[in-house]
């Protein structure tokens, strides 16, 4: 009888844990890379939200300018 996907996944997990026991530096590198990914995600998320706020402010300023020009054009008629 062939082993199922759960048994195969458990074999892979056990093999991974055993290899990490033999090489703790590799485990530290993996943990550090995960921390870097989380750190960069936080930075890019904050930059994106600030960019969105700046974009909304720019659109609001353009709307004011557009409304002012529209009023001038209506007065000129």
N, CA, C and O atoms as a Tripos MOL2 file, in Angstrom:
@<TRIPOS>MOLECULE
protein
  308   307    77     0     0
PROTEIN
NO_CHARGES

@<TRIPOS>ATOM
      1 N           0.8400   -1.1800    0.0000 N.3       1 UNK1
      2 CA          0.0000    0.0000    0.0000 C.3       1 UNK1
      3 C           0.8910    1.2520    0.0000 C.2       1 UNK1
      4 O           1.8630    1.3400    0.7510 O.2       1 UNK1
      5 N           0.5440    2.1950   -0.8410 N.am      2 UNK2
      6 CA          1.3190    3.4170   -0.9530 C.3       2 UNK2
      7 C           0.9830    4.3700    0.1930 C.2       2 UNK2
      8 O          -0.1740    4.4800    0.5990 O.2       2 UNK2
      9 N           2.0070    5.0610    0.7140 N.am      3 UNK3
     10 CA          1.7170    6.0350    1.7650 C.3       3 UNK3
     11 C           0.9830    7.2460    1.1850 C.2       3 UNK3
     12 O           1.1870    7.6210    0.0300 O.2       3 UNK3
     13 N           0.1340    7.8410    2.0050 N.am      4 UNK4
     14 CA         -0.6370    8.9970    1.5710 C.3       4 UNK4
     15 C           0.1680   10.2730    1.6570 C.2       4 UNK4
     16 O           1.3250   10.2590    2.0770 O.2       4 UNK4
     17 N          -0.4400   11.3740    1.2610 N.am      5 UNK5
     18 CA          0.2760   12.6550    1.2780 C.3       5 UNK5
     19 C           0.6600   13.1070    2.6870 C.2       5 UNK5
     20 O           1.6700   13.7880    2.8690 O.2       5 UNK5
     21 N          -0.1450   12.7280    3.6810 N.am      6 UNK6
     22 CA          0.1840   13.1440    5.0530 C.3       6 UNK6
     23 C           1.4490   12.4410    5.5230 C.2       6 UNK6
     24 O           2.3110   13.0600    6.1460 O.2       6 UNK6
     25 N           1.5620   11.1500    5.2280 N.am      7 UNK7
     26 CA          2.7570   10.4070    5.6270 C.3       7 UNK7
     27 C           3.9860   10.9420    4.9040 C.2       7 UNK7
     28 O           5.0550   11.0590    5.5040 O.2       7 UNK7
     29 N           3.8450   11.2650    3.6340 N.am      8 UNK8
     30 CA          4.9690   11.8140    2.8680 C.3       8 UNK8
     31 C           5.3840   13.1790    3.4130 C.2       8 UNK8
     32 O           6.5740   13.4710    3.5250 O.2       8 UNK8
     33 N           4.4080   14.0050    3.7490 N.am      9 UNK9
     34 CA          4.7180   15.3220    4.3070 C.3       9 UNK9
     35 C           5.3980   15.1830    5.6570 C.2       9 UNK9
     36 O           6.3100   15.9460    5.9740 O.2       9 UNK9
     37 N           4.9660   14.2190    6.4540 N.am     10 UNK10
     38 CA          5.6010   14.0380    7.7580 C.3      10 UNK10
     39 C           7.0430   13.5490    7.5930 C.2      10 UNK10
     40 O           7.9140   13.9310    8.3740 O.2      10 UNK10
     41 N           7.3010   12.7170    6.5930 N.am     11 UNK11
     42 CA          8.6750   12.2780    6.3380 C.3      11 UNK11
     43 C           9.5550   13.4620    5.9470 C.2      11 UNK11
     44 O          10.6980   13.5750    6.3910 O.2      11 UNK11
     45 N           9.0120   14.3330    5.1190 N.am     12 UNK12
     46 CA          9.7670   15.5260    4.6990 C.3      12 UNK12
     47 C          10.0250   16.4250    5.9000 C.2      12 UNK12
     48 O          11.1310   16.9390    6.0640 O.2      12 UNK12
     49 N           9.0120   16.6180    6.7410 N.am     13 UNK13
     50 CA          9.1700   17.4710    7.9160 C.3      13 UNK13
     51 C          10.1950   16.8930    8.8860 C.2      13 UNK13
     52 O          11.0220   17.6280    9.4260 O.2      13 UNK13
     53 N          10.1440   15.5920    9.1070 N.am     14 UNK14
     54 CA         11.1190   14.9580   10.0020 C.3      14 UNK14
     55 C          12.5230   15.0920    9.4260 C.2      14 UNK14
     56 O          13.4710   15.3590   10.1660 O.2      14 UNK14
     57 N          12.6660   14.9120    8.1330 N.am     15 UNK15
     58 CA         13.9720   15.0740    7.4960 C.3      15 UNK15
     59 C          14.4840   16.4930    7.6120 C.2      15 UNK15
     60 O          15.6760   16.7110    7.8280 O.2      15 UNK15
     61 N          13.5950   17.4570    7.4710 N.am     16 UNK16
     62 CA         13.9870   18.8660    7.5900 C.3      16 UNK16
     63 C          14.4380   19.1720    9.0130 C.2      16 UNK16
     64 O          15.4680   19.8160    9.2130 O.2      16 UNK16
     65 N          13.6710   18.7140   10.0040 N.am     17 UNK17
     66 CA         14.0260   18.9730   11.3990 C.3      17 UNK17
     67 C          15.3520   18.3040   11.7410 C.2      17 UNK17
     68 O          16.1800   18.8960   12.4340 O.2      17 UNK17
     69 N          15.5640   17.0890   11.2710 N.am     18 UNK18
     70 CA         16.8340   16.4070   11.5340 C.3      18 UNK18
     71 C          18.0060   17.1550   10.9130 C.2      18 UNK18
     72 O          19.0590   17.2860   11.5370 O.2      18 UNK18
     73 N          17.8350   17.6410    9.7060 N.am     19 UNK19
     74 CA         18.9310   18.3790    9.0710 C.3      19 UNK19
     75 C          19.1840   19.7060    9.7740 C.2      19 UNK19
     76 O          20.3250   20.1650    9.8300 O.2      19 UNK19
     77 N          18.1370   20.3290   10.3120 N.am     20 UNK20
     78 CA         18.3250   21.5800   11.0320 C.3      20 UNK20
     79 C          18.9910   21.3430   12.3890 C.2      20 UNK20
     80 O          19.6940   22.2190   12.8920 O.2      20 UNK20
     81 N          18.7780   20.1700   12.9830 N.am     21 UNK21
     82 CA         19.4790   19.8360   14.2310 C.3      21 UNK21
     83 C          20.9760   19.7090   13.9770 C.2      21 UNK21
     84 O          21.7870   20.0760   14.8280 O.2      21 UNK21
     85 N          21.3360   19.2010   12.8320 N.am     22 UNK22
     86 CA         22.7450   19.0150   12.5080 C.3      22 UNK22
     87 C          23.4110   20.3270   12.1000 C.2      22 UNK22
     88 O          24.6180   20.4950   12.2790 O.2      22 UNK22
     89 N          22.6260   21.2570   11.5510 N.am     23 UNK23
     90 CA         23.1950   22.5220   11.0840 C.3      23 UNK23
     91 C          22.3650   23.6840   11.6290 C.2      23 UNK23
     92 O          21.4990   24.2010   10.9220 O.2      23 UNK23
     93 N          22.6140   24.1040   12.8710 N.am     24 UNK24
     94 CA         21.8120   25.1810   13.4640 C.3      24 UNK24
     95 C          22.0180   26.5290   12.7700 C.2      24 UNK24
     96 O          21.1420   27.3930   12.8190 O.2      24 UNK24
     97 N          23.1540   26.7080   12.1340 N.am     25 UNK25
     98 CA         23.3900   27.9600   11.4240 C.3      25 UNK25
     99 C          22.4150   28.1130   10.2600 C.2      25 UNK25
    100 O          21.9620   29.2220    9.9760 O.2      25 UNK25
    101 N          22.0940   27.0250    9.5950 N.am     26 UNK26
    102 CA         21.1170   27.0800    8.4980 C.3      26 UNK26
    103 C          19.7450   27.4760    9.0360 C.2      26 UNK26
    104 O          19.0240   28.2410    8.3960 O.2      26 UNK26
    105 N          19.3850   26.9590   10.2060 N.am     27 UNK27
    106 CA         18.1080   27.3320   10.8180 C.3      27 UNK27
    107 C          18.0990   28.8160   11.1780 C.2      27 UNK27
    108 O          17.0940   29.5010   10.9900 O.2      27 UNK27
    109 N          19.2200   29.3030   11.6940 N.am     28 UNK28
    110 CA         19.3160   30.7300   12.0200 C.3      28 UNK28
    111 C          19.1920   31.5820   10.7650 C.2      28 UNK28
    112 O          18.5630   32.6400   10.7960 O.2      28 UNK28
    113 N          19.7780   31.1390    9.6740 N.am     29 UNK29
    114 CA         19.6760   31.8940    8.4240 C.3      29 UNK29
    115 C          18.2390   31.9200    7.9140 C.2      29 UNK29
    116 O          17.7720   32.9470    7.4200 O.2      29 UNK29
    117 N          17.5420   30.8020    8.0310 N.am     30 UNK30
    118 CA         16.1410   30.7610    7.5970 C.3      30 UNK30
    119 C          15.3020   31.7140    8.4500 C.2      30 UNK30
    120 O          14.4800   32.4660    7.9260 O.2      30 UNK30
    121 N          15.5170   31.6760    9.7570 N.am     31 UNK31
    122 CA         14.7710   32.5640   10.6530 C.3      31 UNK31
    123 C          15.0800   34.0270   10.3490 C.2      31 UNK31
    124 O          14.1780   34.8650   10.3540 O.2      31 UNK31
    125 N          16.3380   34.3350   10.0860 N.am     32 UNK32
    126 CA         16.7250   35.7050    9.7550 C.3      32 UNK32
    127 C          16.0950   36.1650    8.4440 C.2      32 UNK32
    128 O          15.6540   37.3090    8.3390 O.2      32 UNK32
    129 N          16.0480   35.2950    7.4550 N.am     33 UNK33
    130 CA         15.4130   35.6530    6.1830 C.3      33 UNK33
    131 C          13.9220   35.9210    6.3590 C.2      33 UNK33
    132 O          13.3790   36.8360    5.7390 O.2      33 UNK33
    133 N          13.2620   35.1350    7.1920 N.am     34 UNK34
    134 CA         11.8430   35.3740    7.4570 C.3      34 UNK34
    135 C          11.6580   36.7190    8.1440 C.2      34 UNK34
    136 O          10.7330   37.4640    7.8210 O.2      34 UNK34
    137 N          12.5450   37.0310    9.0990 N.am     35 UNK35
    138 CA         12.4730   38.3380    9.7760 C.3      35 UNK35
    139 C          12.6850   39.4790    8.7780 C.2      35 UNK35
    140 O          11.9930   40.4940    8.8430 O.2      35 UNK35
    141 N          13.6290   39.3170    7.8650 N.am     36 UNK36
    142 CA         13.8570   40.3420    6.8430 C.3      36 UNK36
    143 C          12.6280   40.5240    5.9540 C.2      36 UNK36
    144 O          12.2680   41.6540    5.6230 O.2      36 UNK36
    145 N          11.9890   39.4360    5.5680 N.am     37 UNK37
    146 CA         10.7800   39.5430    4.7520 C.3      37 UNK37
    147 C           9.6860   40.3140    5.4750 C.2      37 UNK37
    148 O           9.0200   41.1590    4.8770 O.2      37 UNK37
    149 N           9.4990   40.0280    6.7520 N.am     38 UNK38
    150 CA          8.4790   40.7380    7.5410 C.3      38 UNK38
    151 C           8.8530   42.2120    7.6630 C.2      38 UNK38
    152 O           7.9920   43.0830    7.5400 O.2      38 UNK38
    153 N          10.1250   42.4950    7.9030 N.am     39 UNK39
    154 CA         10.5920   43.8750    8.0360 C.3      39 UNK39
    155 C          10.3700   44.6650    6.7470 C.2      39 UNK39
    156 O           9.8600   45.7850    6.7810 O.2      39 UNK39
    157 N          10.7520   44.0840    5.6170 N.am     40 UNK40
    158 CA         10.5690   44.7780    4.3410 C.3      40 UNK40
    159 C           9.1010   44.9310    3.9970 C.2      40 UNK40
    160 O           8.7100   45.9450    3.4200 O.2      40 UNK40
    161 N           8.2770   43.9460    4.3370 N.am     41 UNK41
    162 CA          6.8300   44.0720    4.1040 C.3      41 UNK41
    163 C           6.2870   45.2520    4.8910 C.2      41 UNK41
    164 O           5.4790   46.0190    4.3690 O.2      41 UNK41
    165 N           6.7210   45.4140    6.1530 N.am     42 UNK42
    166 CA          6.2410   46.5200    6.9770 C.3      42 UNK42
    167 C           6.6760   47.8650    6.3830 C.2      42 UNK42
    168 O           5.8890   48.8100    6.3450 O.2      42 UNK42
    169 N           7.9120   47.9490    5.9250 N.am     43 UNK43
    170 CA          8.4050   49.2020    5.3330 C.3      43 UNK43
    171 C           7.6170   49.5470    4.0740 C.2      43 UNK43
    172 O           7.1660   50.6810    3.9130 O.2      43 UNK43
    173 N           7.4500   48.5730    3.1810 N.am     44 UNK44
    174 CA          6.7440   48.8400    1.9300 C.3      44 UNK44
    175 C           5.2700   49.1210    2.1690 C.2      44 UNK44
    176 O           4.6660   49.8970    1.4290 O.2      44 UNK44
    177 N           4.6860   48.5140    3.1720 N.am     45 UNK45
    178 CA          3.2860   48.7780    3.4970 C.3      45 UNK45
    179 C           3.1150   50.2180    3.9820 C.2      45 UNK45
    180 O           2.1760   50.9070    3.5830 O.2      45 UNK45
    181 N           4.0270   50.6650    4.8430 N.am     46 UNK46
    182 CA          3.9570   52.0480    5.3370 C.3      46 UNK46
    183 C           4.1870   53.0360    4.1980 C.2      46 UNK46
    184 O           3.4910   54.0470    4.1100 O.2      46 UNK46
    185 N           5.1410   52.7590    3.3370 N.am     47 UNK47
    186 CA          5.4140   53.6580    2.2110 C.3      47 UNK47
    187 C           4.2180   53.7060    1.2660 C.2      47 UNK47
    188 O           3.9000   54.7640    0.7220 O.2      47 UNK47
    189 N           3.5690   52.5960    1.0700 N.am     48 UNK48
    190 CA          2.4050   52.5510    0.1900 C.3      48 UNK48
    191 C           1.2550   53.3720    0.7560 C.2      48 UNK48
    192 O           0.5800   54.0910    0.0190 O.2      48 UNK48
    193 N           1.0310   53.2680    2.0590 N.am     49 UNK49
    194 CA         -0.0760   54.0360    2.6470 C.3      49 UNK49
    195 C           0.2250   55.5290    2.6040 C.2      49 UNK49
    196 O          -0.6730   56.3380    2.3680 O.2      49 UNK49
    197 N           1.4940   55.9000    2.8320 N.am     50 UNK50
    198 CA          1.8480   57.3240    2.7320 C.3      50 UNK50
    199 C           1.6900   57.8200    1.3010 C.2      50 UNK50
    200 O           1.2380   58.9420    1.0740 O.2      50 UNK50
    201 N           2.0580   56.9950    0.3500 N.am     51 UNK51
    202 CA          1.8950   57.3730   -1.0550 C.3      51 UNK51
    203 C           0.4340   57.5330   -1.4240 C.2      51 UNK51
    204 O           0.0730   58.4240   -2.1930 O.2      51 UNK51
    205 N          -0.4060   56.6660   -0.8730 N.am     52 UNK52
    206 CA         -1.8450   56.7760   -1.1390 C.3      52 UNK52
    207 C          -2.4020   58.0740   -0.5630 C.2      52 UNK52
    208 O          -3.2010   58.7490   -1.2120 O.2      52 UNK52
    209 N          -1.9840   58.4240    0.6500 N.am     53 UNK53
    210 CA         -2.4380   59.6860    1.2540 C.3      53 UNK53
    211 C          -1.9660   60.8820    0.4290 C.2      53 UNK53
    212 O          -2.7200   61.8310    0.2150 O.2      53 UNK53
    213 N          -0.7240   60.8310   -0.0290 N.am     54 UNK54
    214 CA         -0.1860   61.9320   -0.8400 C.3      54 UNK54
    215 C          -0.9410   62.0400   -2.1620 C.2      54 UNK54
    216 O          -1.2040   63.1430   -2.6410 O.2      54 UNK54
    217 N          -1.2850   60.9140   -2.7410 N.am     55 UNK55
    218 CA         -2.0350   60.8950   -3.9920 C.3      55 UNK55
    219 C          -3.4320   61.4960   -3.8040 C.2      55 UNK55
    220 O          -3.9020   62.2560   -4.6500 O.2      55 UNK55
    221 N          -4.0840   61.1580   -2.7070 N.am     56 UNK56
    222 CA         -5.4050   61.7130   -2.4250 C.3      56 UNK56
    223 C          -5.3340   63.2340   -2.2220 C.2      56 UNK56
    224 O          -6.2180   63.9610   -2.6750 O.2      56 UNK56
    225 N          -4.2880   63.7100   -1.5460 N.am     57 UNK57
    226 CA         -4.1140   65.1510   -1.3580 C.3      57 UNK57
    227 C          -3.8780   65.8480   -2.6970 C.2      57 UNK57
    228 O          -4.3810   66.9500   -2.9210 O.2      57 UNK57
    229 N          -3.1280   65.2220   -3.5700 N.am     58 UNK58
    230 CA         -2.8740   65.7930   -4.8970 C.3      58 UNK58
    231 C          -4.1630   65.8760   -5.7020 C.2      58 UNK58
    232 O          -4.4170   66.8840   -6.3600 O.2      58 UNK58
    233 N          -4.9740   64.8330   -5.6570 N.am     59 UNK59
    234 CA         -6.2550   64.8560   -6.3660 C.3      59 UNK59
    235 C          -7.1730   65.9460   -5.8150 C.2      59 UNK59
    236 O          -7.8850   66.6020   -6.5760 O.2      59 UNK59
    237 N          -7.1580   66.1410   -4.5020 N.am     60 UNK60
    238 CA         -7.9860   67.1830   -3.8950 C.3      60 UNK60
    239 C          -7.5220   68.5670   -4.3550 C.2      60 UNK60
    240 O          -8.3420   69.4370   -4.6530 O.2      60 UNK60
    241 N          -6.1980   68.7640   -4.4090 N.am     61 UNK61
    242 CA         -5.6710   70.0580   -4.8610 C.3      61 UNK61
    243 C          -6.0090   70.2840   -6.3360 C.2      61 UNK61
    244 O          -6.3450   71.4040   -6.7210 O.2      61 UNK61
    245 N          -5.9250   69.2530   -7.1540 N.am     62 UNK62
    246 CA         -6.2700   69.3950   -8.5600 C.3      62 UNK62
    247 C          -7.7560   69.6870   -8.7380 C.2      62 UNK62
    248 O          -8.1420   70.4260   -9.6430 O.2      62 UNK62
    249 N          -8.5900   69.1080   -7.8750 N.am     63 UNK63
    250 CA        -10.0270   69.3670   -7.9640 C.3      63 UNK63
    251 C         -10.3190   70.8310   -7.6540 C.2      63 UNK63
    252 O         -11.1450   71.4570   -8.3190 O.2      63 UNK63
    253 N          -9.6330   71.3810   -6.6330 N.am     64 UNK64
    254 CA         -9.8180   72.7940   -6.3060 C.3      64 UNK64
    255 C          -9.3960   73.6750   -7.4820 C.2      64 UNK64
    256 O         -10.0900   74.6340   -7.8200 O.2      64 UNK64
    257 N          -8.2750   73.3560   -8.0980 N.am     65 UNK65
    258 CA         -7.7920   74.1270   -9.2430 C.3      65 UNK65
    259 C          -8.7640   74.0130  -10.4110 C.2      65 UNK65
    260 O          -9.0760   75.0060  -11.0690 O.2      65 UNK65
    261 N          -9.2390   72.8000  -10.6640 N.am     66 UNK66
    262 CA        -10.1770   72.5770  -11.7610 C.3      66 UNK66
    263 C         -11.4780   73.3450  -11.5310 C.2      66 UNK66
    264 O         -12.0300   73.9390  -12.4570 O.2      66 UNK66
    265 N         -11.9630   73.3260  -10.2800 N.am     67 UNK67
    266 CA        -13.1890   74.0660   -9.9710 C.3      67 UNK67
    267 C         -12.9810   75.5700  -10.1340 C.2      67 UNK67
    268 O         -13.8640   76.2720  -10.6260 O.2      67 UNK67
    269 N         -11.8110   76.0650   -9.7200 N.am     68 UNK68
    270 CA        -11.5170   77.4890   -9.8730 C.3      68 UNK68
    271 C         -11.4400   77.8900  -11.3390 C.2      68 UNK68
    272 O         -11.9560   78.9390  -11.7240 O.2      68 UNK68
    273 N         -10.8010   77.0670  -12.1560 N.am     69 UNK69
    274 CA        -10.7280   77.3700  -13.5910 C.3      69 UNK69
    275 C         -12.1110   77.3030  -14.2410 C.2      69 UNK69
    276 O         -12.4170   78.0840  -15.1420 O.2      69 UNK69
    277 N         -12.9290   76.3850  -13.7900 N.am     70 UNK70
    278 CA        -14.2830   76.2730  -14.3300 C.3      70 UNK70
    279 C         -15.1020   77.5100  -14.0000 C.2      70 UNK70
    280 O         -15.8750   77.9850  -14.8330 O.2      70 UNK70
    281 N         -14.9380   78.0350  -12.7940 N.am     71 UNK71
    282 CA        -15.6550   79.2510  -12.4260 C.3      71 UNK71
    283 C         -15.1800   80.4370  -13.2610 C.2      71 UNK71
    284 O         -15.9850   81.2720  -13.6760 O.2      71 UNK71
    285 N         -13.8690   80.5100  -13.5070 N.am     72 UNK72
    286 CA        -13.3440   81.6020  -14.3400 C.3      72 UNK72
    287 C         -13.8950   81.4940  -15.7740 C.2      72 UNK72
    288 O         -14.2290   82.5000  -16.4000 O.2      72 UNK72
    289 N         -13.9820   80.2600  -16.2740 N.am     73 UNK73
    290 CA        -14.4710   80.0810  -17.6330 C.3      73 UNK73
    291 C         -15.9380   80.4430  -17.7080 C.2      73 UNK73
    292 O         -16.3780   80.9990  -18.7140 O.2      73 UNK73
    293 N         -16.7130   80.1420  -16.6690 N.am     74 UNK74
    294 CA        -18.1280   80.4760  -16.6720 C.3      74 UNK74
    295 C         -18.3290   81.9930  -16.5700 C.2      74 UNK74
    296 O         -19.2510   82.5350  -17.1790 O.2      74 UNK74
    297 N         -17.4830   82.6720  -15.8140 N.am     75 UNK75
    298 CA        -17.5880   84.1390  -15.6990 C.3      75 UNK75
    299 C         -17.2050   84.8200  -17.0000 C.2      75 UNK75
    300 O         -17.7320   85.8880  -17.3140 O.2      75 UNK75
    301 N         -16.3010   84.2260  -17.7610 N.am     76 UNK76
    302 CA        -15.8460   84.8120  -19.0070 C.3      76 UNK76
    303 C         -16.9290   84.7450  -20.0900 C.2      76 UNK76
    304 O         -16.8960   85.5240  -21.0430 O.2      76 UNK76
    305 N         -17.8710   83.8360  -19.9540 N.am     77 UNK77
    306 CA        -18.9220   83.6970  -20.9650 C.3      77 UNK77
    307 C         -19.8740   84.7960  -20.8670 C.2      77 UNK77
    308 O         -20.8330   84.8520  -21.6380 O.2      77 UNK77
@<TRIPOS>BOND
     1     1     2 1
     2     2     3 1
     3     3     4 2
     4     3     5 am
     5     5     6 1
     6     6     7 1
     7     7     8 2
     8     7     9 am
     9     9    10 1
    10    10    11 1
    11    11    12 2
    12    11    13 am
    13    13    14 1
    14    14    15 1
    15    15    16 2
    16    15    17 am
    17    17    18 1
    18    18    19 1
    19    19    20 2
    20    19    21 am
    21    21    22 1
    22    22    23 1
    23    23    24 2
    24    23    25 am
    25    25    26 1
    26    26    27 1
    27    27    28 2
    28    27    29 am
    29    29    30 1
    30    30    31 1
    31    31    32 2
    32    31    33 am
    33    33    34 1
    34    34    35 1
    35    35    36 2
    36    35    37 am
    37    37    38 1
    38    38    39 1
    39    39    40 2
    40    39    41 am
    41    41    42 1
    42    42    43 1
    43    43    44 2
    44    43    45 am
    45    45    46 1
    46    46    47 1
    47    47    48 2
    48    47    49 am
    49    49    50 1
    50    50    51 1
    51    51    52 2
    52    51    53 am
    53    53    54 1
    54    54    55 1
    55    55    56 2
    56    55    57 am
    57    57    58 1
    58    58    59 1
    59    59    60 2
    60    59    61 am
    61    61    62 1
    62    62    63 1
    63    63    64 2
    64    63    65 am
    65    65    66 1
    66    66    67 1
    67    67    68 2
    68    67    69 am
    69    69    70 1
    70    70    71 1
    71    71    72 2
    72    71    73 am
    73    73    74 1
    74    74    75 1
    75    75    76 2
    76    75    77 am
    77    77    78 1
    78    78    79 1
    79    79    80 2
    80    79    81 am
    81    81    82 1
    82    82    83 1
    83    83    84 2
    84    83    85 am
    85    85    86 1
    86    86    87 1
    87    87    88 2
    88    87    89 am
    89    89    90 1
    90    90    91 1
    91    91    92 2
    92    91    93 am
    93    93    94 1
    94    94    95 1
    95    95    96 2
    96    95    97 am
    97    97    98 1
    98    98    99 1
    99    99   100 2
   100    99   101 am
   101   101   102 1
   102   102   103 1
   103   103   104 2
   104   103   105 am
   105   105   106 1
   106   106   107 1
   107   107   108 2
   108   107   109 am
   109   109   110 1
   110   110   111 1
   111   111   112 2
   112   111   113 am
   113   113   114 1
   114   114   115 1
   115   115   116 2
   116   115   117 am
   117   117   118 1
   118   118   119 1
   119   119   120 2
   120   119   121 am
   121   121   122 1
   122   122   123 1
   123   123   124 2
   124   123   125 am
   125   125   126 1
   126   126   127 1
   127   127   128 2
   128   127   129 am
   129   129   130 1
   130   130   131 1
   131   131   132 2
   132   131   133 am
   133   133   134 1
   134   134   135 1
   135   135   136 2
   136   135   137 am
   137   137   138 1
   138   138   139 1
   139   139   140 2
   140   139   141 am
   141   141   142 1
   142   142   143 1
   143   143   144 2
   144   143   145 am
   145   145   146 1
   146   146   147 1
   147   147   148 2
   148   147   149 am
   149   149   150 1
   150   150   151 1
   151   151   152 2
   152   151   153 am
   153   153   154 1
   154   154   155 1
   155   155   156 2
   156   155   157 am
   157   157   158 1
   158   158   159 1
   159   159   160 2
   160   159   161 am
   161   161   162 1
   162   162   163 1
   163   163   164 2
   164   163   165 am
   165   165   166 1
   166   166   167 1
   167   167   168 2
   168   167   169 am
   169   169   170 1
   170   170   171 1
   171   171   172 2
   172   171   173 am
   173   173   174 1
   174   174   175 1
   175   175   176 2
   176   175   177 am
   177   177   178 1
   178   178   179 1
   179   179   180 2
   180   179   181 am
   181   181   182 1
   182   182   183 1
   183   183   184 2
   184   183   185 am
   185   185   186 1
   186   186   187 1
   187   187   188 2
   188   187   189 am
   189   189   190 1
   190   190   191 1
   191   191   192 2
   192   191   193 am
   193   193   194 1
   194   194   195 1
   195   195   196 2
   196   195   197 am
   197   197   198 1
   198   198   199 1
   199   199   200 2
   200   199   201 am
   201   201   202 1
   202   202   203 1
   203   203   204 2
   204   203   205 am
   205   205   206 1
   206   206   207 1
   207   207   208 2
   208   207   209 am
   209   209   210 1
   210   210   211 1
   211   211   212 2
   212   211   213 am
   213   213   214 1
   214   214   215 1
   215   215   216 2
   216   215   217 am
   217   217   218 1
   218   218   219 1
   219   219   220 2
   220   219   221 am
   221   221   222 1
   222   222   223 1
   223   223   224 2
   224   223   225 am
   225   225   226 1
   226   226   227 1
   227   227   228 2
   228   227   229 am
   229   229   230 1
   230   230   231 1
   231   231   232 2
   232   231   233 am
   233   233   234 1
   234   234   235 1
   235   235   236 2
   236   235   237 am
   237   237   238 1
   238   238   239 1
   239   239   240 2
   240   239   241 am
   241   241   242 1
   242   242   243 1
   243   243   244 2
   244   243   245 am
   245   245   246 1
   246   246   247 1
   247   247   248 2
   248   247   249 am
   249   249   250 1
   250   250   251 1
   251   251   252 2
   252   251   253 am
   253   253   254 1
   254   254   255 1
   255   255   256 2
   256   255   257 am
   257   257   258 1
   258   258   259 1
   259   259   260 2
   260   259   261 am
   261   261   262 1
   262   262   263 1
   263   263   264 2
   264   263   265 am
   265   265   266 1
   266   266   267 1
   267   267   268 2
   268   267   269 am
   269   269   270 1
   270   270   271 1
   271   271   272 2
   272   271   273 am
   273   273   274 1
   274   274   275 1
   275   275   276 2
   276   275   277 am
   277   277   278 1
   278   278   279 1
   279   279   280 2
   280   279   281 am
   281   281   282 1
   282   282   283 1
   283   283   284 2
   284   283   285 am
   285   285   286 1
   286   286   287 1
   287   287   288 2
   288   287   289 am
   289   289   290 1
   290   290   291 1
   291   291   292 2
   292   291   293 am
   293   293   294 1
   294   294   295 1
   295   295   296 2
   296   295   297 am
   297   297   298 1
   298   298   299 1
   299   299   300 2
   300   299   301 am
   301   301   302 1
   302   302   303 1
   303   303   304 2
   304   303   305 am
   305   305   306 1
   306   306   307 1
   307   307   308 2
@<TRIPOS>SUBSTRUCTURE
     1 UNK1         2 RESIDUE 1 A UNK
     2 UNK2         6 RESIDUE 1 A UNK
     3 UNK3        10 RESIDUE 1 A UNK
     4 UNK4        14 RESIDUE 1 A UNK
     5 UNK5        18 RESIDUE 1 A UNK
     6 UNK6        22 RESIDUE 1 A UNK
     7 UNK7        26 RESIDUE 1 A UNK
     8 UNK8        30 RESIDUE 1 A UNK
     9 UNK9        34 RESIDUE 1 A UNK
    10 UNK10       38 RESIDUE 1 A UNK
    11 UNK11       42 RESIDUE 1 A UNK
    12 UNK12       46 RESIDUE 1 A UNK
    13 UNK13       50 RESIDUE 1 A UNK
    14 UNK14       54 RESIDUE 1 A UNK
    15 UNK15       58 RESIDUE 1 A UNK
    16 UNK16       62 RESIDUE 1 A UNK
    17 UNK17       66 RESIDUE 1 A UNK
    18 UNK18       70 RESIDUE 1 A UNK
    19 UNK19       74 RESIDUE 1 A UNK
    20 UNK20       78 RESIDUE 1 A UNK
    21 UNK21       82 RESIDUE 1 A UNK
    22 UNK22       86 RESIDUE 1 A UNK
    23 UNK23       90 RESIDUE 1 A UNK
    24 UNK24       94 RESIDUE 1 A UNK
    25 UNK25       98 RESIDUE 1 A UNK
    26 UNK26      102 RESIDUE 1 A UNK
    27 UNK27      106 RESIDUE 1 A UNK
    28 UNK28      110 RESIDUE 1 A UNK
    29 UNK29      114 RESIDUE 1 A UNK
    30 UNK30      118 RESIDUE 1 A UNK
    31 UNK31      122 RESIDUE 1 A UNK
    32 UNK32      126 RESIDUE 1 A UNK
    33 UNK33      130 RESIDUE 1 A UNK
    34 UNK34      134 RESIDUE 1 A UNK
    35 UNK35      138 RESIDUE 1 A UNK
    36 UNK36      142 RESIDUE 1 A UNK
    37 UNK37      146 RESIDUE 1 A UNK
    38 UNK38      150 RESIDUE 1 A UNK
    39 UNK39      154 RESIDUE 1 A UNK
    40 UNK40      158 RESIDUE 1 A UNK
    41 UNK41      162 RESIDUE 1 A UNK
    42 UNK42      166 RESIDUE 1 A UNK
    43 UNK43      170 RESIDUE 1 A UNK
    44 UNK44      174 RESIDUE 1 A UNK
    45 UNK45      178 RESIDUE 1 A UNK
    46 UNK46      182 RESIDUE 1 A UNK
    47 UNK47      186 RESIDUE 1 A UNK
    48 UNK48      190 RESIDUE 1 A UNK
    49 UNK49      194 RESIDUE 1 A UNK
    50 UNK50      198 RESIDUE 1 A UNK
    51 UNK51      202 RESIDUE 1 A UNK
    52 UNK52      206 RESIDUE 1 A UNK
    53 UNK53      210 RESIDUE 1 A UNK
    54 UNK54      214 RESIDUE 1 A UNK
    55 UNK55      218 RESIDUE 1 A UNK
    56 UNK56      222 RESIDUE 1 A UNK
    57 UNK57      226 RESIDUE 1 A UNK
    58 UNK58      230 RESIDUE 1 A UNK
    59 UNK59      234 RESIDUE 1 A UNK
    60 UNK60      238 RESIDUE 1 A UNK
    61 UNK61      242 RESIDUE 1 A UNK
    62 UNK62      246 RESIDUE 1 A UNK
    63 UNK63      250 RESIDUE 1 A UNK
    64 UNK64      254 RESIDUE 1 A UNK
    65 UNK65      258 RESIDUE 1 A UNK
    66 UNK66      262 RESIDUE 1 A UNK
    67 UNK67      266 RESIDUE 1 A UNK
    68 UNK68      270 RESIDUE 1 A UNK
    69 UNK69      274 RESIDUE 1 A UNK
    70 UNK70      278 RESIDUE 1 A UNK
    71 UNK71      282 RESIDUE 1 A UNK
    72 UNK72      286 RESIDUE 1 A UNK
    73 UNK73      290 RESIDUE 1 A UNK
    74 UNK74      294 RESIDUE 1 A UNK
    75 UNK75      298 RESIDUE 1 A UNK
    76 UNK76      302 RESIDUE 1 A UNK
    77 UNK77      306 RESIDUE 1 A UNK
